Structure formats: structure tokens, C-alpha cells
Amino acid sequence: MSEHFQIRRFVRHEEGHRDFWTCSYYPDLVYAARDGVELKLQLIVPRPSAQRPPLIVYIQGSGWRRQDPYVMLPQLCFLAAHNFAVASVAFRDSSAALFPACLEDTKEALRFLRAHAGDYGFDASRAGAWGTSSGGHIAAMLGLTEGLFRAGAHLEQSDAVQAVTDCYGPTDLLTMDDFPGAMRHNDPGSPESLLIGGPLPDNRDRALAASPCFYASDAAGIPPFLILHGLADDKVPKEQSIVLAKSLRSAGADVRLVLIEDAGHGNDGGVLGAETLETITDFFSETLKKL
């Protein structure tokens, strides 16, 4: 993509014409079980479609804790209405299993979806990852760790994704406290420290292994990235997105960074408005539908 860096104030504009699809919703599909606990995903597939639509795997922001699998269904339906199959994946939270469990589970969900793509009518050979906050972290890790962190079933299936949208996700856990904000990420009770099982400064190797920037080195294996971050985010510093974009760019990858004026953190922080959803939809259309 031609634009490497943008600072944008989103404003409403007149919508152009788009085609829309009705959708089939498959709730609470069990893709795995761990210690007697079922791991589930929500799947939305547009109907009918002239061609099998690409797949987008969505990972909700939750501080790597328990997720609400239904909270983003309206936004996911927006993508489904533009002819994408969308799956919202729930994983073991950090109180039940430390990193890399969240990534392993998400990869197993992707492989499950690929194994059953014919049953539900989508094309899982064209798959994108999208996540917000901690979900953005996992989406970025999905895009940068093909062939790594593989556990569970359907190992004959690929865990590669062909495009990534990371919305304000942590990317370098060891530098999160280098910038002022409302949180102390190095504290033992921070979401990042709970993710890896101890304070970040005392567990540098584990913090590094859980940092997407650590893996941004080989452009040949890196899919296109869209990274969005609010300039007023006081929980995940905007520099986390900037440093990931720089790392990807140094590796020669295709990356677009959009910094949004006056936007804070989270779904209500101003990043995930209608215009941003259009940007995400357009990005996945450019990267997945042309394959």
C-alpha cells in the first residue's frame, strides 16, 4: 500500500453504494476443550454469495482475561454484510493459562475453521486476523508466527493469515512503561504481567517471546498490516503501534499506520466508529478478495 503513515481525524461522509448480504449466524461452535472447559467461537457467514467469501478471525480486547463473545457482533455483522465470513474466537484467559495459551487457542480455532470451511461455505485459504487491544496483540502475533505455537487439533491445517488489522494492541511489552499513561504495565498485577506469569522486568525472556515486535524480521513471511491507534490512548501508548509499524517497515513488509486524533482506548474510545470500520473493511477487501 502506498501510504505508510497517517494522522487522521475521521469525519462522517456521504456513503457510496454497497451491496449487502443476509447472514447466517452459528453461535457457540466448540472448536476445542481444555481441562473439561469448552472453547467456543461465534461464526457469521453471508448468504447467498456468488463466491465463497474470505474469512476474518476477530479477537476481542479483554486484557487477556475472560472475553464477552457477543459484544462485537454488530460490528462483525458489518463486515459480514460486505461479504466476509467472520469468526469471533474466545480463548483461555490468563487466569486459567499463561501465554502462549491465548495464541495457541486462537491458532487452533483458525485451523478448526479451515478444516470445516466447506461445511459452512467460506474460503479459509484467504484468512485475515483482526483484534482490538489485547486482541490486537494476538492478531499481530498470528500474522508474525506462522508455524510457531502450534498445539491441539487439526495440525494438518495452516495457521497462516493473509492480512492483519491491529487496533491499539501492545507490541513490545518491555517498553510499555517508557511512556506516560494511566497504567503501570510493569506492576505485578498489570494485564501484561498476568499474561506471562510475573512482572515484566523480572521476566524479560517471557515478555520478549510475547511481543509481536520480536518476530517482525522476515518480510517474506509477513502479511499486509493495517495498524490503528488513538492519539489520546492512555492505556496502551500509541508508541506501541508506531514501533511495530517501524519494525515491519524495516523488514520490508507492507504496513499502513493510522493514528486517530482525539481517540482513546477501547471500543468506546473513538477508534471503532463507522468510518474506521469502513477503513478496516476496505483493507481486507484489498488484501483478501484479490487473492
N, C-alpha and C positions, 0 to 999 in steps of 0.2 A: 504494500500500500504506500502511496506517495507521501502521506503526511506522517511525520514521526512524532510530533509533539503539538498539542493544542491546549490552550486555556479557553474554556467556553462558558458562556452564560446561556443556558438553554431558555428559549422563549417559544411560546406557542406559535404555530404557523398553520396555514391552511393545509389540511390533509389532501394528498393526492389520492387517486382511485387505487384501491387494492381489492384483490379477490379474497373471499373468506370461505372457510370450510366449516361444516359442522364437525364435532369431535366425539370420539368415544373415550370415556374415562374408565380406566381399570384401577380401582382403589386397592391399596394394601396388598400388592403382589409380594409374596415371600420369595426373596432371592437367596437367602441363606439362613442358617441358625447357628448361634454360638452359645454354648452353655445353657441350652434349653430356651434361649430367647430368640424369637424370630426377627430377622431383619427384613424390612419391607421397603417397597418403593411405590410411588404413585405414577401411573403412566397415562398420558393423554395422546391420542392418535387422531389426526384429522381424517374425516370421511366425507365424501369419497375423494380420491386423489388419482389423477391420471398416471402418476408415477409414485412409487413408494418414497415417502418423504425421508429426509435425513433425520438423525436422532440428535437431540441435545440432552445431556445429563446435567441436571441442576443440583447444586449442593447448597443448602441453606446456611446462613450465618447463625451461629449459636455459641460462639466461644468454645467450640468443640464439645459442648455439653449436649444435653438432650434437645432434639430438634422437634419443631412442630411441623409435621409433614404436609399440612393443609394450608398454611398461612399464605403461601405464594401461588396458590392455584389460579387466582385471577390473572396474574402476570404470565404464568405459564400458558394459560389459555390464549393469551395474546399471541405468543409465538406459535402455538398450535394453529391459530386462525390464519397464520401466514405459511401454512403447510410445512410445519416441523412436528415430528413426534418428540414429546418432551417427557422425561422421567425425573421425578424428584426423589432423591435417594436419601434414606436415613441410615446412619452408621452407628456403631458402638461409640458411646460418648466417652470422654476422657476419665470419667469416674468409674467406668467399667473396664476400660482397656486403654493403655497409653499408646502414643504414636509408636509404630505406624499403623495401628489398627484402623483408624479412620480412613486412611488411604487404601489399605488392603481391602476393606469392605467396599469402598466405592469402586475400586477396580473389579472386584468380584461382581458387583451389580452391573457394571458395564459388560463384563463377559456374559453374564446371565442374559442381558438384553440382546446381545449379539447371537447367542445360542437360540433365542426364541423370536428373533426378528421376523421370521416367516410366519409365525403364529399370529402376530399382531399387525403385520402389514407395513413395516417400515424398513428402511435401508440402513442397517447398522454399520455398513462399511464406511459410511460418511457420518462420523460422530463428532460432536463438539461438546466441550465442557464449559459450564457457566456456574460461577459461585459468587456469593457475597460475604465479605468479611472473612471469618474462618473458612467458609465455603469457598471463597475466592482463593485462599491459600491452598485448599485441596484441589481446586480446579487447576491452578498453576502447577502443582505437583503432578497431577495427571498428565499435563502437557509435556513435562520435563523428565519423566521417569519411566518411559516405555521399557518394558521388560524387567523392571525392578519392582520390589514389594509385591510379588505375586504369591497369593495364598488362597486356599479354598478350592472351589469347583470351577468347571468349565475352563481349565487351563489350556485347552486346545484353541481357545479364542484369543484374539489380540486385545491388549489393554491400551492400544494407541488411540489418541484422539487427533482429529484433523484441524481443530481450531479451538481456541480458549478465550473466554471472556472472564477476566478477573476484576471484580468490583471491590475496591478498597481492602484487599487482603494483605495480611502480614507476609513478608517475603524474605526478610533477614532477621531472624529472631534475636540475634546477638546485638543488633544496633537499634532496637525499638526504643530504648530509653535514651538514645542520643539526642532526642528531640523533645521539646516540652509538650505536655498534654495532660489529660485528666487522669491517666492511668500510670501506674508504676509496673512496667512489664517484667522487671527483674525480681519483683517480690515473689515469695514462695506461693502466694495464693492467686497470682495472676493466671488468666486463662492459658497463656503460653507456657508458664512453669508447670501448671497442672497437666498440660498436654504431654510434656516429656518426662514428668515424674520428679521434678525438683527445680530449684531456682536456676534460671538461665545461666548466670555467670559461673555457677558451680558445675554445670553440665554442658560444657561447651560443645563436646563432640555430638551429643544428642540434639542440642539446639541447632547445630550446623546441619546435621542429617535431616532435620525437619524444615529446613529453609530452602524455598524454591531457588533462590539466587545461587546456591551451591551447585545446582545442576544445569545452570544456563551457560553451557560451554560449547556445545556441538550443534551448529545451526542445521546440519543435515538431518537431525532428528527432532527439530523443534517446529511445531506447527505455528501458524499465524496467531498472534496475541492481540487482543483488544483489552486495554487496562484503563479503568475509570476510577477516579478518586476525587472526593470533595476537598476543596482547599480549606474548609473550616472543620475538617475532621479532627476531633480532639481525643480519639481513642486509638486509631491506627494512623500514625503520622503519614502524611502524603509522601514523604521521602521514601517510604517503603515501596510505593508504586514507581517512583522515579528511579530508584536504584535497580529495580527489576527491569524496567524498560532499558536502562543503560546497559545492564548485563546482557540482555537479549540482543540489543543492538550491536554490542561489541562482538557477540558471537555470529553476527551476520544474519540474525533472524528477522522476520517480518513482524514488526511490532508497531502498534499505534497507542499512544498515551493521551488520554483526555482528562484534563484537570478542570473541575467544575466550580466556578465561583459561587461562594456563599453556601455551598453544600456541606453538610456534616456527615455523621456516620449513621449507618443503618438504613433500613428500608424507608424510615420516615425522615431521613436526614437531607433529602432533596436530590439524591443521586438517581433513584429509581423512579423518575417521573415518566410521563408518556413519551417525551422526546428522547429520553435515554433508552427506553425500550425500543423505539424506532431505530436508534443507532445500533443497538445490540442485534436487532432483527436484520438490519441491512448488512452488518458484518458477517453474520452467519450465512446470509444469502450469498454474499460474495465469495465466501470461503468454502462452503459446503455444497451449495447447489451447482457450482460449476465443475465439481469433481465427477 
